[in-house]
Amino acid sequence: MDQPTVGILHPGSMGAAVAACAAANAAAVLWCEAGRSPASAARAEEAGLTPVATLSDLLDRSDIVISLCPPAAAEDLAHDLTEHGFTGVYVEANAINPERTKRIGDLLEPAATVVDGGVVGSPPVRGKPPVLYLSGPAAATSRIEALFAGTAVQTTTLGTELGKASALKLSYASFQKTSRVLVALAVGMAREYGVDQALIEVASRRTDSYLAEPEYVAKTAARAWRWGPELEEAADSLEAAGLPPEMLRAAASTLARWNDAKDDSSLSLTDALDRLAQP
């Protein structure tokens, strides 16, 4: 099969890194400069992506489009594609719930072929290979598997039904991200009573405890602007399944106290806990 031309919407830290891996098996990987920030441009350049001026340019030239953006923007992007009449393979790889994924499938098909995607893990840089879980039409998921063959992005196909990859992504996120929020609350409470070091010592005796990694609280704070909406999506999925969503909504509300710490890599544990206690 000829190498496809791939478009990425939009190159955030995960999107740019995933797109850079796709470039190994693609004729070109395109991104749209219109309305994007200097930070996005810098990431795209570092990843070796090819800029195009408009979304129309990207869609006209792309055989495969991968959408990796904040959850709130996922359906708006899909609507943009319908206006341009995209007819290729659309990988809906955002952290959205299965119902939204299916709505996007209904919106874009049959003109386009929609593949449900869910990335579990960190961006594929510095030896951290994430897994891109896929579900959707077999021919289309096979093309995406081929696109990432031999790269730092591993792929696993879960079946032909849209929603399976999204469900797995949010099921994992429900545990992993809420657990980090609980660490912040536990360490914050212990600090208030002057027993935070004792708490960490207790936790360090358990090799499987997130509490033994309090330094990760600052990283959690810097990622809260992305994690909160993702947990809201997961809460919607719980509610749709007849399960109680309140725990995840509370975790999302807690994360919102850190929204002004967006991508702040200089944040310390003390800074993060102070912001959590005094929003």
Sequence and secondary structure as in RCSB ss.txt:
>XXXX:A:sequence
MDQPTVGILHPGSMGAAVAACAAANAAAVLWCEAGRSPASAARAEEAGLTPVATLSDLLDRSDIVISLCPPAAAE
DLAHDLTEHGFTGVYVEANAINPERTKRIGDLLEPAATVVDGGVVGSPPVRGKPPVLYLSGPAAATSRIEALFAG
TAVQTTTLGTELGKASALKLSYASFQKTSRVLVALAVGMAREYGVDQALIEVASRRTDSYLAEPEYVAKTAARAW
RWGPELEEAADSLEAAGLPPEMLRAAASTLARWNDAKDDSSLSLTDALDRLAQP
>XXXX:A:secstr
    EEEEE  SHHHHHHHHHHGGGSSEEEEE TT  HHHHHHHHHTT EEESSHHHHHHH SEEEE S GGGHH
HHHHHHHHHT  SEEEE SS  HHHHHHHHHHHTTTSEEEEEEEESS S TT   EEEEES HHHHHHHHHHTTT
SSSEEEE  SSTTHHHHHHHHHHHHHHHHHHHHHHHHHHHHHTT HHHHHHHHHTSTT GGG TTHHHHHHHHHH
HHHHHHHHHHHHHHHTT   HHHHHHHHHHHTTGGGTT TT  HHHHHHHHH  
